[in-house]
Amino acid sequence: MFFLILFCIIFSITASYAAHPKNPKKILVIHSYSSNDTWTINTGKAIKDTLKENSPSTLLKFEYMDSKNYTDPSYLSSLALMYANKYAWIRPDGIIVTDNNALCFIRTYGSEIFPDVPIIACGINNAHPPSINSNIRSIIAEQADHLGTIQQAIQMRPYLRTIHIVGDESSTCTSLVKEIKTIASKLPPHITLNFTPHMTLKELKSFASSRKKHEIIYLLPHFKTKDNTFYPQGTIERELAKTSSVPIIVSWSFQLKTGVVGGKVLSAYNLGRQAAFTLIRLLAGQPVIPLQLDANIHKSIYDYRRLVTYNINPDTLPVEATFINRPESFFALHYKAIIPATVIITTLSLILFLTYNNLQKQIILRQNKERIIVLDQEVIETQKVIVSTLGEVIEARSQETGGHVQRVAKISRFLGERIGMQKKDLDLLEAASPMHDVGKIGIPESILHKPGKLTVEEFEVIKTHTSIGKDILEGSNKDLLQIACEIAYQHHERWDGNGYPNGLRENDISIFARITMLADVYDALSSERCYKDAWPQEQVFQYIASERAKAFDPHLVDIFTQYEEDIRRIRDQYLNINEIPLIKL
């Protein structure tokens, strides 16, 4: 017990240390945009989820530059000063920066604020490998699949001729325009790319509403208009979708659910996960790729309602495309009720089936049980007839009346009933008692049939019939033959211990043998034998009374004496029916 308690204490301490290490890794995440920016939210959630799954003890800290609202250089320098003071004594073990503005900030101020701290950058447009001496170890490019989005637009509108590229004058959009120009040569020759000038929101809405059927708008991430008005994320998309006469396609997941049609979109969550995995490997001492160009996962996602608005057949899109705002099926609308109802109906059906199946099995089992009972009863009755017949054959060989074994059986049962034996034991007693002298089959006829008194040597031969009976009957696992064996072997044992073959006394003698012995002596003395005449009944009863607690069980003698008349009637009844002289064998 002591060692068990000691082991539990050590295990608890070890587990606690493993769950809460003394020096958990401190990770700082610097976002380019505000905390309510959808792209930023999804990127940060991916970083948090990934670190929680793979490095749960990590301490995370988030900073939001909000660079869309504040672009003045003095703001960035003051921000750098604040970070320098804030993290002077709490230096992070690793840093993740998201989007281009945060990366530019780190390239300008990072070596002073965070010297020697490894940095991972993700969501970077127009990305280039980090310099050799920089503490920026890996850059994960934000490469929208412009070609994939445009090709899907051509596929769903075969008559398309002009694609208008709409964006603002931010550094991000400028980089995206360069990327799109590089894929122009890969488009069909009849497709024209029109890079629109910078416009106000009113001009944008007017432009979108006046487009022709063979045109389409490819909207890049758009936040600031020509009049220097900054709009929250998704605002430009919603305003243009309300008035546009043609579909608007996009390549970023945060632009969805605003009324645009969709496209092969880039996921902020996937970028965040890739950044977190890269930093985990870096802090574990594993090599990382300086520039990751193919780390992004794009998905074809379209707004089903907008497809219907512009008469676009969803079957023209790739088979792997997924749809938002798709009308729900009857099952989708009512699945909360359908699923429980289906489960209940299935369960009830299964219960009914199992109940029916069980009833059928019960019927078959009952029928089989009834057949077995009948067969068992036939076997038992057959055993009884065989045992009784064998007993009569032995009695006949001894030149005794055939009714002797039946009378011994009936009187034995009567005595057993009076001392309170169970019905099963009474049936065994009645069936087995006729076998008490089965061993006489091995005694020479000259001794069995001798009319006079036996010599000492002859009597010793007679006494062996108990052992012979035991040898004949033992070895069976049937209750009837086991009881018959006990009776045959012990029915000459005396209560006072002067019997044979083993000199057993009192309760060491089987109750079956004690009862059979009394019934056998009574009927033998009352019957004529080759070596004697029948005794009068009064003399027989007097003899039995005189042998109380000597030859016989005293309790059995008391019962016998109490029911003398009933026992006499049993004997007389079977004398009248079965007292038939047998031919001498």
N, C-alpha and C positions, 0 to 999 in steps of 0.2 A: 504494500500500500504506500509506503514511504517513497519508494522509487517511482511509483506511478504518479504521485502528487508532484515529485520533483520534475519528472518528465513534462507534465502538463504546464508547470510554471515556466520551464525553459522554452517550451514550444510557444507559449503565449508571448513571451518576451521577444523571441525571434520573429514571430509573425507580426508583432506590433512594429518592430524595427524595419521589417521588410515593407510594411504598408506605409510607414512614415519615416523615411530615411532622414538622416540628420541634415543633409545638404541637397534638397530637391533642386532640380534645374529651374532657373528663372528665365522665362521667355517674354520678350517684349514684341508686341505687334503694333506697327505704325501704319495706319490707314491714310490714304490720300484724302478721302472724303469724309463727310459727317457720319455720325452714328445712326442717322435715320435713312441713309442711302441704301437702297435694296441690294445693290451689288456688293457694297461693303458688308452689309448684314450677313449675306450668304457666304461670302469669303471668310469672315470671322467665325461663323458657326462651323464651317468645315474644319478650320484650324482647331477650334476648341474640341469638337467631336473626335477628331483624329488623335489629338494628344491625350484625351481622356481614355480612349480605347487602348492606346499603345504605350503611353507614359503617364499613368494616372496621377503620379506625385508631382507633376510639373506645375509650377506657379506661373499663371498667365497674367499679363498686364497689357491693356489696350490704350493706344493714343489715336486721336482723330484730328488730322490736320485741317480738315474742312477747306481744302484748297480751291474748291469751286466758288466759294463765297468770298474768299480772301486771297488775292493774288499779288498784293503789294509786296515788294522785296523786303521792306522794313518789318512786315508781319512775319516773314520767314526767318529773318535774323533774330527777332525777339523770341520766336518759337524755339530756335536753336539754343538761345541763352537759357530759356526756361528748362529745356530738356537737360542741358548741361548741369544746371543746379539740382534738378530733380533726381538725376541718376548718377550724381557724383559719388555717392556712397553706397548706392544699391545698384551695382553694375549687373546687367543681364548676362546670362550665359550664351544667349543667341537671340537674333532679331529677325523678324519677318516683316518686310515692307510690301504693301500692296499698291499696285498701279504706278503709273509713270511719275506723278508728282512726288510721291514719297521717295521713289528711287532717286530723283533729281536732288531732293533735299539731303538724302544720305550721302550722295556723291559730293555735295558741297560742304556739308558740316559733319559727316559721319566720322571721319578720322580724328576730329578734335573731341567730339562728344563721346564716342564709343570706340576708342582705340583698341584694336586687337579683338573686338567682338565679332564673331562670324555672322554674316548677314545673308539671308535668302530673299530674293525679290520675286514677286509673282504678279501676273496680270499685266505684263509690260508689252506695250505696243512698239513696233519697230525696234525690237530688242537686238542688242549686240553683246558679245561675250564680255565679261568683266575684265578689267586690267589685271595683270599678273600680281601687282603689289597691293591691290585693293583687298579690303576685308569682306567685300561682296563675293561670296563663294559660288553662288549659282543664281542664274536668272531664268525664270520660267516665263516663256513668251505667251502673250495673249494673242493668239493668231486666230482670228475669225475665219471661218471657211467661206469666204466671199464667193469663190467659184462654185462651191456646192449649193449655196443658197440661190445664186443666179441661175444655175443649171436647172434646179427644181422649178424655178419660176418659169423658165422657158418651156419646161415639160408640161406644166399645168396650163399654159397659155401659148399654144403653138403659133398664133398669129402675132406674137410679141415682136416689136421692132426697136423700141427705145426704152432704156432703163435710166431713170433720173437718179443720180447719186446726191442725196441731200444730207448736209451736216453743218456744224458750226465751224468757227475758226480756232477752236482749241487745238493744242498740240496733239491731243489724241486723234482728233478727226483728221488733222493734217497727215499724221502717220498712216491712218487708215486709207486715205485717198491714194497715197503712194502705193500701198499694198494692192489696191484695186486696179491701179493702172498697170501693174505687172502681170495681171491675169487677162488683160484685154485681148491679147493675141490668142488666148485659148478658147474664146467664145466664137460662135458661128459668125460668119462674115456679115450676115444681115442684121446683127445686133449692134446697136449704137449705144455707147455709154455717154451720158450727158452729166457733167459735173456742174451742178447748179451754183450760182453765186450765193453769198451770204445774204439772208433776207430777214425781215421782221416777221413776227408771228402772223400778222395780217397778210403780208405778202405770201407767206408760206401756205396759208389756208386758201388764198385765191389761186395760187399756183396749183395746189392739189385738186381743187374743184374743177379746174379747166382741162384736165388731162383727157386724152383720147383713149379709145378702147385698146389700141395697139401699144400703149405705154404702160409703165409700171414705176413705182417709186421704191428705191432702196434707201431706207432711212438709217443713217448712222447714229450712234449715241449723241443726242442733241440737248444742250442745256442753256446756251446763251444765244440770243438772237442778235441781229444787226444793230439794234438800238441799245445794246449792252444790258438788256434785261435778262436776268438769270431766272430760269424756271426749274421747279423741283423735278426730280426724276419721273419720267412717264408723262409729264404734262404735254410736251410737244407731240408725242405719239397720239395721245387722246384727242387733242384738238384737230390734228390733221386727219385722223381716222373718221371723225364726224363728218367732214366735208369732202373727203377725197372721192373722186369718181373712179379711181382705179385701185387695185390692191396695193398695200404697203407691205413690203417684205423687210425682215430684220435678221440680224445674226447674233443677238445677245439675248439671253433668257430673261433679263430684267425688263425688256421691252414688250414682253408678252402680256396678255390680259389687259391691253389698253385699246383694243380695237384693230390692231394690225393683223395681217393674215398669218404671219409667222415666217419660218425659214429653218435653215440648218444652224441652230443657235449654239452659242458658246455658254458654258455653265460656270458661274463664279464659284460654286461649291466644289466643282472638280479641281479648279485652280488652287483653292485653299487647301484641299486634301493633299495635293501634290506638293505644295510648299511645306506643309507640316511633316510629311513623310521624308522630304529631302533634309529638313533640319534635324530630324531624329537620327537619320543615318550620319549626318555630319558630326553631331555631338557624340555619337558612338564611335567616332574615329574611322568611319568608312568613307571611301571616295565618292564624290558626287559629280555630276556632269555640269560644267560651267554654264552652258547655254542649252536649255531644254526647249526645243522647237516643236516636238511632237507629243507633248505630255497632256494635251487637252483632249477632252472627249466631247464631241459634238452630237447633238440629237436633233432629228427632224421633228419639230413640234409646230402644229398649226391650229388655228382657231376655227373650229368646225362651222360656227355660225357665220363668220366672215367669208368662208369658202362658199357657203350657200348664197350669201348676199351678192357675190360676184360670179355666180353660176359656175364655180370651179368644181369639177368632179373629183372627190377625194381619191378615186381609184387611179388618177393620173400621178399621184404622189408615191414615193417609195413604200414598199410593203412594211418597212420598219418604222414608218412615221407614226407618231402618236398625236392624239387630238384633245384639245381642251374645249370646253363648252359644247361637248357633243350631247345631244338629247339622250337622256337616260332611258334604257329599256324598261319594260314593265318589271323585270326582275330587279334592276338596279334601284328603281323607285320604291319597291316594296320588299327589298331583301330582308329588312329587319323583321318583317312579319313572315315572309316566305320561309326563311331558313329555320326559325324555331318550329313553324308548322310542319315543315318537311321532316325535321328531326323527330318531332312528336309522332307524326304519322308513321315514319319508318320504325321508330322504337315500338309503337303499339303493334304494327304489323309483325315485327320480329317477335314481340312477346306472344302474340296470337299464334304465330307459326310454331314457336318453341313450346307453347302450351299444348297445341294440337299434337305436335310431335311427341311430347312427353306423355300425353294421354294415350296415344297409340302404343307407345312403349310400355306404359303401365298395363294396358289391356293385354298386350302380348306376354308381359311378365306374369300377370295374374293367371292367364291361361296356362303358361308353362309351369307356374307354381302349383296350380291345381292338378296338372298332369303329374308333376313330381310327387305331390302329396298322395295321389292315387297309387302311383308306382311304389312309393315308399310303404304305403299301407299294404299293398300286395306283397312286397318283399317281407314285411314284418309278419303278415299272416302266414306266408309260406315258411318263414323261419319257425314260427310257432308250430305249424303242422309238422314240419320235419323233426323239430325237437321232441314234440309230443309223441310222434310215431316211433322215433328212435327209442324214446323211453319205454314205450309199450313193447317194442321188440326186445329190449333188455329184460323187461319184466317177464315176457313170454319165455325167454331163454332160461330164466330162473324158475320157470314153471309156476309163476305167480299170475294172478288175474290181471287182465288188461286194464281194468278199471282202477287199479291201485294208483297209477301215475296221475290219472285225472282227479281222483279224490285228494291225493296229496296236493295237487295244484290248487283245487278249490278251497281246501281247508287252509292252506298257506295264505291264500289271498284274504280269506276271512280274518285270520289272525292279524295280517298286515293292516287291514282296514281298521281293526280295533285299537291298534297302537298308533294310528295316525300317519301312516305312510302316504306319500304323494301318489297320485294316479299313475304317473310314469313308472315309479318303482313297483307299484302293485302289478302293473302289466308285465314288467320284467320278471318279478317274482313268480307270477302264475305261469309264464311261458318257460322259465328256466328250471323250476323245481322238478319237472318230470325227468330231468337229466341227472338227478342226484346219483343214480347207480349205473351211469353209463360205463364206468370202469369195469363192471362185471363182465363186459364182453371179452376181457382178457383173462378171466378165471376159468380153469378147466371145468367141464360139465360134471366130472366125477365128484368134485367138491361142491359145486352149486346144487346138485341134485341128491346129495347124500341125505338119506332119511334120518339118520341118527345124529348123535352129537359129534361135533368135529374134534379132531385131535388138536393139540397145540400147534403142530406144524401146519395143519390144514387151515386153522384159524389165522395164522400169520399170512398164508396165501390169500385168504379172503380179504384181509385188511389192506392188501396192496391195491384193491380196486379203487381206492381214493386217489392214489398217485397215478394209476392208469387213466382215470377220468380226467385228472389235471393235464396229463400229457396229451390227451386227445383234444381237449378244448382250448388250451392256452395258445397264445400267439395271434389271436384275432383282435382287431380294434373295435369290434361290434359290441355294444353294451350287453346285448342278450347273451352272447357267448362268454363274455367276461364274467357276468353274474353266474352263469351256469358252471363255469370253471371253479369259482369260489365255492358254490354249493357242493359240487362233486368232490372237491378236495377236503372240505371242512365239515361235512354233515355228520361225521362221527366224532367230532371234538366235543368234549364235555365242559360244562360250566365250571366244574371243580378242577379242571386241568388233567383229568385221568383218561381223556380220550385219545384218539389217534387220527392222523399219523404224527402230528407235531406237538401234542400235549398243550394246545392253546387253552386259555381260560378266560372266562367272563367276556368282557367287551372286545377282547382281541379276536374273538370269533365273529365272522361276518354275520350281521343280523339276518341276511338272507339264508345263511346256512343254519342258524339257530332256529328260525321259523320252520324251515323244511325238515329239520331233524325231528322236531316235535310232531309235525303232521305225519311224517313217515313212520315214526315209532307207534303213534296212535293207530294208524290204519293197518300196520303190519301185525300188531298184537291182536287187532280185532278181526284179522283175516286168517284163513287156514293156509298153512304152508306144508311142504313135503316133510318137514321135520317137526311139525307141531299142529295142534288143533287151535281153532279160534278161541280167544279168551272172551268171557262175558264182559259186557260193557262196564259194569260196576267195578270189576277187577281191574280193567284197563285204566279207568279214571283214578282208582286208588293208587295204582302203580305210578302213574304220572305225578300225582300229588306227592307221593313219597320221594320222588326224584327231584323235587323242587330245590333249586340251588345246588344240586349234585350233578345230574346229567343235563338238566334243562335250566334255561334262563328263568329266574323266579318270577319276573314280571310277566313273561309269556305264560307261565303255568297259572298265574292268578287270572289272566284273561281267559285261558282255556277252561279253568274251573268255573268261572263266572258264566261262560256261554256253552256249557256242556250240552244242553238240549239242542242248541242251534248247530253245533258241530255234529251231533249224532244225526240230525235231519239231513245235513249235507251228505254224510256218508251213506245213509239209507237211500237218498235220492239217486245217487250214482250207482248204488248196488242194483236198484230196480231197473235202471236203463242199460248199464254197460256190463253187468256181471255175466259174461259169456265165457265158458270154458275155452281155452286156447289149445290148439294142437301142439303137442310136445315137439320141440325142435330137435 
